[in-house]
Structure formats: C-alpha cells, structure tokens
Amino acid sequence: MTTVVKCPTCAKEVRWVPENRFRPFCSERCKQIDLGAWATGKYRIGGNSQETPPDDDSHGGLN
C-alpha cells in the first residue's frame, strides 16, 4: 500500500514513493515556495528570542 500525503504548500495529494524526489512536496515549485517562506521568516521554530548561545568556553574548548 502506498502512503499518500498532502503537499504542505498546495495541498495536492502526493504519493510517498522513492520516485518522488520532491516529497513531501508535489513539485520543485512547491518545494521552493516553502524554502522561500523559511528564508523570509514566515516560518519560525519556537523559542525565546532573549536566549543567547553559550560561550565557546562552556563546551570545554581549548584556548
């Protein structure tokens, strides 16, 4: 049985098979639209914007 998912960009049904090199997207166009949304900040991964990355020294690095 082949799994069918909806394209995250256009909601078209997409067969989840190795031959579909754009999965979960239906096409390269939809894949690029999604990438563009990430690049412009439309999509974000949650977190506190006040968080700062730890200093390099905190990971046991050598100076």
N, C-alpha and C positions, 0 to 999 in steps of 0.2 A: 504494500500500500504506500503510495506517495503522499508525503505531507504537503499540504497547501497552506501558505501563509498570505497575508495581505501586505502589499508593498507599503512600507512606512510613509512614503511620500504621496502616492496617488490612490492607494487602497485597492489597486488591481490585484487579482488573485495570482499568486506566483507559486509554481511547483518547486519544492525544495529538493533539487537534484543536482548532482555534481556538474552536469552540463550547463546549469545556470550560473555563470561566473559572476553575476551581479547580485546574487541572493544576499540578503532578503529583499533586495530591490528588483523591480521588473526590468530595468534597463540602466544603461550607463547614465542617461539623462537624470533619472530619479536619484541615482547614487550621488551625482554631482550636486544636485539641488540640496540634498541632505548635508553634504560636506560643506557647501556654502553657508548653510544655516549655522553650522557649528563655528565656522570661521568668522561670521559676523556677530556671534554672541547670542543668537536667537535661542540656542540650546545651551544649558549650563549644568554642570554637575554640582549638586548641593554642597554647601559648606559655609563656614563663617568667613566673610571677606576680611575680617580682622586678624585671621590666623596668619602667622609668618612661618616660613620654613625654618627648621632648626639650623643652628650654626654648623659649619662643616666639622668643627672640632668635636661636636657631640656624637659623631659616628666613629670616633676612635681613629680618625685620620692622622697621618704623620705630618708634622710641620717642617 
